[in-house]
Amino acid sequence: MTADRLILVRSAATAATRRAAFPSDEALDAGGVRAAERLAEALGRVDTARSSPARRARMTAVAAGLAATVDADLAGADPQEWAGLTLEEGAARDPDRLQRWLDDPDPDGELWARVSRFLGQAHGWPGTTVAVTHGGWVRMAVLQALNAPPASFWRVDVAPASLTVLHRRDRGWVLARVNWTPA
C-alpha cells in the first residue's frame, strides 16, 4: 500500500503570527497551543508524521499528539533580518525589497524545490502522512498539486493550525481540502 493521504498542517499561532509579522523561531502562544490541541481529533489515524525544524511547528506537532520526525524540507522561507517585523515595518526599512518579495516570494526556486522533493518522497509512504509546516510551504504544495504557476502563491490562504489535504493518485497529488480549521 502507498500513501493515500497527505495532511499538511500549518503551524499554530505565535505572537508574531498575531501581529501579522515575519516569523522568528518562537514558541506558540497560549491560543496557538489550544488550536494545535484541537487538531488531534481532526487528524484521525496517522501513520507517518513529519515536522519542520522550526520551534512553532515542532510545538504544534506535540500539542496535536504527533510523534513527528523533523524534516528540513518542511522548513519555511527564512525571513532573515525581517524576523519579527510586520509588512509595514519591512516596507519602511526597504520598500523595494518588500515589493520584490511580494512580486516573487521564491525568486531562486528553493522553496518550490523542497516542496517538490517532499511531495515526491511522500508519494510512496504508506498510509496517512501528516506534515507540520508553514503557510508559504502549504501554498507551494497546493500550487504543485494544481499544476498552477508560482505566481499564484498569494492567491491561496492558509490560516494558522489549518489542515490542507492531498490525496495520492497515480499521476500525482489531488487537492481534497484547503485551509480547514477544526472548530
Secondary structure, 3 states (H helix, E strand, C coil): CCCCEEEEEECCCEHHHHCCECCCCCCECHHHHHHHHHHHHHHCCCCEEEECCCHHHHHHHHHCCCCCEECHHHCCCCCHHHCCCEHHHHHHHCHHHHHHHHHCCCCCCHHHHHHHHHHHHHCCCCCEEEEEECHHHHHHHHHHHHCCCHHHHHHCCCCCCCEEEEEEECCEEEEEEEEECCC
